[in-house]
Amino acid sequence: MLIAANARGHVVKRPSKPAIGAMLANLRRDKEHMVVERQDEGLAGDWYIQVLLRDNNTYQLEYRDGVAAEHYQTQTVSQEKVLRALLGWAADRPDWREHFMWNNISSMFEPTAPEDADEPTA
């Protein structure tokens, strides 16, 4: 099941194309975001796509395929491209990632080891 939510707490279960489009169009600058999440008991991990409208009117688009190692990010000024990506991801189309240069940002989510983890204790 898909669930769409925005920063203002608006949640839509099984969102339609118009609902996703309206949520995207209603994003306000200053770090407002929305997320579309795939929830399925047979699917382990976190599966979602999210978009943040930045202060400079660019869209920061991210997706995660189950695990932190598969977390990617891109930016664009095109709301139309973001909408196509959101709808493509929601429909599970294989080509939704096209037209973007994705950066793997998994290192932002890796747990940090204590500084002295490799040091023997006295």
Backbone as a ProteinNet text record, in pm:
[ID]
protein_1_A
[PRIMARY]
MLIAANARGHVVKRPSKPAIGAMLANLRRDKEHMVVERQDEGLAGDWYIQVLLRDNNTYQLEYRDGVAAEHYQTQTVSQEKVLRALLGWAADRPDWREHFMWNNISSMFEPTAPEDADEPTA
[TERTIARY]
84.8	0	89	47.9	118.2	53.8	138.9	92.2	171.1	100.5	164	139.4	241.4	228.9	312.4	268.5	348.1	388.4	466.6	520.9	412.9	298.8	189.3	100.8	138.5	63.1	-50.3	-65.1	-169.3	-125.2	-206.2	-173.7	-283.4	-241.7	-335.8	-295.5	-385.9	-361.2	-405.6	-324.3	-350.3	-373.3	-275.3	-295.3	-310.3	-400.4	-420.8	-316.9	-308.7	-218.1	-252	-381.5	-414.4	-377	-390.1	-355.4	-205.3	-124.6	20.8	58.1	-3.6	22.7	-14.1	-126.5	-169.6	-75.9	-31.7	61	192.6	240.6	363.5	343.5	234.4	208.3	190.2	145.6	121.8	241.2	355.9	475.2	514.5	555.7	605.6	754.8	823	967.6	993.9	1117.9	1165	1154.5	1207.4	1224.7	1094.1	992.4	869.6	887.2	836.8	857.4	732	739.3	637.6	708.2	643.2	699.6	589.7	626.5	537.6	609.8	544	605.9	531.3	607.5	548.7	553.6	436.8	429.2	368.4	443.6	401.1	464.9	386.4	439.1	549.3	546.6	648.2	772.2	775.7	885.5	963.3	1084.3	1165.4	1231.5	1251.3	1320.8	1228	1291.1	1217.5	1220.8	1103.1	1089.5	1010.1	1076.7	1005.7	1075.4	1001.1	1053	1003.6	1089	1049.7	1105.9	1038.7	1083.4	1076.3	1178.2	1190.7	1200.4	1118.2	1128.6	1223.2	1338.7	1442.3	1414.6	1483.7	1466.4	1493.6	1581	1617.1	1528.6	1411.9	1313.7	1361	1456.7	1493.5	1428.7	1406.2	1347.9	1460.1	1468.4	1562.3	1482.5	1514.9	1441.8	1531	1475	1548	1461.7	1529.2	1457	1544.4	1478.2	1547	1484	1570.9	1526.3	1559.4	1485.4	1494.9	1597.1	1720.5	1828.5	1903.2	1974.3	2048.8	2151	2208.6	2307.7	2247.5	2116.5	2046	1963.3	2027.1	1960.5	2026.2	1944.5	1995.6	1927.6	1998.1	1948	1984.1	1898.4	1924.5	1853.1	1879.3	1810.4	1769.6	1661.6	1612.9	1529.3	1512.2	1422	1285.5	1273	1151.3	1050.4	941.3	834.1	774.6	769.7	714.8	797.3	929	1014.9	998.1	983.5	962.4	830.4	726.2	596.3	604.6	671.4	686.5	761	864.4	939.4	851.9	778	690.2	587.3	523.6	419.7	478.9	595.9	662.8	703	756.9	794.4	670.1	563.7	439.6	382	396.4	344.8	445.2	562.7	668.2	716.8	722.8	775.2	928.2	991.8	1137.2	1214.2	1153	1223.9	1208.5	1151.6	1122.1	1247.7	1362	1486.7	1555.2	1513.6	1578	1561.3	1646.6	1645.2	1698.3	1763.6	1826.3	1966	2052.7	2183.9	2173.4	2172.5	2153.4	2287	2291.8	2408	2371.1	2455.2	2432.9	2474.5	2382.2	2410.7	2404	2428.7	2418.8	2513.2	2626	2721	2660.8	2559.6	2493.1	2412.9	2384.7	2297.5	2368.1	2497.9	2572.7	2602.3	2589.2	2620.2	2769.9	2801.8	2942.4	2993.1	3113.3	3174.6	3237.3	3240.4	3309	3455.2	3511.6	3647.7	3748.7	3733.3	3829.6	3785.9	3703.9	3649.9	3759	3866.1	3972	4084.1	4076.9	4181	4157.1	4260.7	4242.2	4222.7	4145	4122.8	4224.2	4263.1	4365.3	4304.4
-117.9	0	123.8	225	352.9	448.1	526.1	630.3	756.7	865.8	995.6	1084.2	1158.4	1247.9	1372.3	1483.8	1605.2	1655.4	1761	1815.1	1871.5	1904.5	1959.8	1852	1724.9	1616.5	1561.5	1607.4	1555.6	1419.2	1316.4	1180	1127.7	1064.9	1006.5	861.6	768.5	627.7	600.3	521.9	489.8	617.5	708.5	837	822.5	900.2	902.9	995.7	992.4	1083.9	1229.2	1268.4	1407.3	1443.4	1348.5	1376.1	1400.6	1318	1336.6	1469	1499.9	1626.4	1746.5	1739.3	1850.8	1868.6	1757.7	1768.1	1832.9	1795.7	1854.5	2002.9	2036.7	2175.6	2265.9	2208.5	2288.4	2298.5	2242.6	2256.4	2403.6	2444.4	2580.8	2573.9	2681.8	2687.8	2681.3	2681.5	2677.2	2535.4	2444.7	2305.7	2228.4	2261.5	2181.3	2061.7	1946.2	1824.2	1737.5	1638.3	1533.9	1401.9	1293.8	1160.4	1065.6	975.2	866.5	738.8	660.1	541.3	416.4	313.4	184.6	95.9	56.5	-30.3	-162.7	-268.3	-402.3	-498	-584.4	-677.5	-765.4	-794.4	-879.1	-804	-675.1	-589.7	-540.9	-590.4	-550.3	-414.5	-337.3	-209.5	-94	18.6	141.8	167.3	180.7	204.6	333.1	438.8	565.4	656.4	756.2	866.7	992.7	1091.7	1215.4	1334.3	1447	1570.1	1684.2	1768.5	1885.3	2007.6	2109.2	2234.8	2325	2350.4	2428.3	2578.4	2655.9	2801.4	2866.9	2806.4	2864.5	2814.7	2760.1	2709.4	2587.6	2513.3	2386.4	2274.3	2165.7	2047.2	1947.1	1902.1	1796.3	1668.3	1576.9	1451.2	1338.4	1252.1	1139	1013.9	901.3	774.9	674.8	579.8	471.3	339.7	247.1	113.2	13.8	20.6	-79.5	-53.4	-23.4	-9.7	121.5	163.5	289.8	291.3	176.9	170.3	204.5	200.3	230.6	358.1	465	593.9	693.9	755	841.5	977.7	1076.2	1213.3	1283.1	1375.6	1462.3	1594.1	1692.6	1821.1	1866.6	1941.6	1996	2120.2	2203.3	2317.5	2286.5	2169	2133.2	2056.9	2123.5	2055.8	1944.9	1965.1	1865.2	1735.6	1747.7	1629.2	1557.5	1634.1	1574.3	1497.9	1557.7	1490	1360.4	1363.4	1240.6	1134.2	1175.1	1078.5	1021.2	1106.9	1059.6	959.8	995.9	908.2	779.7	789.6	670.4	574.6	632.3	549.2	482.4	558.8	505.4	392.6	405.5	303.2	189.6	200	99	81.3	192.9	188.1	183.6	105.1	90.8	214.7	302.1	416.3	546.8	544.8	669.5	745.7	679.4	744.6	823	798.8	863.5	1015.6	1084.7	1231.2	1298.7	1223.6	1280.4	1221.2	1295	1243.6	1217.3	1091.8	1052.6	1036.9	1080.8	1063.6	970.6	870.4	781.3	856.2	874	946.9	854.4	726.2	628.4	659.4	722.4	751.3	844.1	919.8	1008	929.2	802.9	723.2	605.7	591.6	483.1	517.3	421	448.2	475.5	566.5	597.4	511.5	461	378.5	469.9	428.1	508.2	527.2	641.3	674	570.2	513.6	419.4	274.2	247.6	112	10.1	49.1	-44.8	-44.8	43	52.2	-50.6	-123.8	-218.7	-142.2	-198.8	-135.5	-187.2	-104	-142.3	-216.1
0	0	0	-72.4	-74.1	25.1	90.4	180.7	148.9	126.1	101.9	223	261.4	376.5	350.4	411.3	399.5	537.9	538.5	663.7	755.1	699.7	780.7	841.6	822.6	884.2	800	676.9	587.7	535	557.4	517.4	424.5	314.6	219.1	195.1	226.9	197.1	54.4	-16	-157.5	-239.5	-240.5	-307.6	-459.1	-514.1	-658.3	-721.6	-855	-924.9	-891.5	-894.9	-860	-715.4	-622.9	-482.4	-468.1	-533.7	-528.8	-594.1	-706.4	-775.5	-690.8	-620	-535.1	-416.5	-358	-244.9	-289.8	-406.2	-458.1	-487.8	-554	-591	-469	-357.5	-237.3	-143.1	-183.9	-101.3	-93.4	24.4	43.5	70	35.3	60.8	209.6	242	380.8	435.7	356.8	401.2	419.8	344	348.9	256	298	221.5	216.7	129.8	123.4	97.1	135	115.1	68.7	-20.9	-62.4	-22.7	59.5	116.9	71.9	42	6	129.6	179.5	297.1	255.6	280.7	244.1	343.5	402.5	502.4	446.8	318.6	257.4	213.8	236.4	192.4	313.8	330.1	445.3	418.8	522.9	510.6	480.9	446.4	416	265.7	206.8	63.6	45.8	1	-14.9	-113.8	-154.2	-232.8	-163.8	-154.2	-86.9	-161.3	-143.1	-207.2	-106.7	-113.7	-27.3	-116.5	-90.6	-163.6	-85.5	-144.4	-76.7	-88.4	-6	-3.8	-139.3	-219.7	-349.2	-463.6	-430.4	-527.3	-605.4	-553.5	-614.8	-535.2	-604.8	-543	-516.1	-394.2	-356.3	-350.4	-438.2	-450.7	-399	-315	-258.6	-265.6	-278	-263.6	-190.6	-126.4	-55.7	-98.6	-134.7	-174.4	-64.4	43	148	256.2	219.1	317.2	296	399.1	392.6	279.1	245.4	138.3	2.2	-7.7	-132.8	-117	-72.7	-53.7	-148.5	-236	-342.2	-339	-395.3	-393.4	-524.5	-564.1	-678.1	-654.5	-739.6	-730.6	-870	-875.1	-1001.3	-972.2	-1072.6	-1059.4	-1120.3	-1181.2	-1254.5	-1169	-1136.7	-1064.1	-1149.7	-1280	-1371.6	-1368.1	-1368.4	-1361	-1227.1	-1120.2	-988.3	-986.2	-1041	-1043.8	-1123.9	-1239.8	-1318.5	-1239.2	-1164.6	-1083.4	-972.5	-902.7	-795.1	-847.6	-957.6	-1014	-1069.6	-1131.8	-1184.3	-1073.2	-964.3	-849.3	-791	-774.2	-716.7	-803.4	-934.1	-1025.6	-1046.2	-982.3	-992	-1135.3	-1209.9	-1346.3	-1341.7	-1425	-1419	-1466	-1541.3	-1599.7	-1521.9	-1403.1	-1332.2	-1291.5	-1280.5	-1237.4	-1349	-1471.2	-1585.4	-1577.3	-1646.5	-1655.1	-1529.4	-1441.7	-1322.3	-1307.9	-1244.6	-1203.8	-1054.1	-1014.9	-876	-804.6	-680.7	-594.5	-480.6	-456.5	-343.4	-217.5	-124.3	-0.2	120.3	97.9	206.1	321	294.6	402.4	507.6	470.9	567.1	670.7	641.2	727.2	793.3	767.4	828.9	974.3	1063.3	1203.8	1218.6	1306.5	1330.4	1445.4	1428.8	1533.7	1637	1760.6	1862.6	1823.2	1857.3	1816.8	1861	1977.8	2031.6	2013.8	1916.4	1898.1	1872.4	1802.7	1769	1872.9	1969	2069.8	2180.2	2218.2	2329.7	2460.9	2545.9	2676.9	2776.7	2869.2	2968.7	3083.3
[MASK]
++++++++++++++++++++++++++++++++++++++++++++++++++++++++++++++++++++++++++++++++++++++++++++++++++++++++++++++++++++++++++

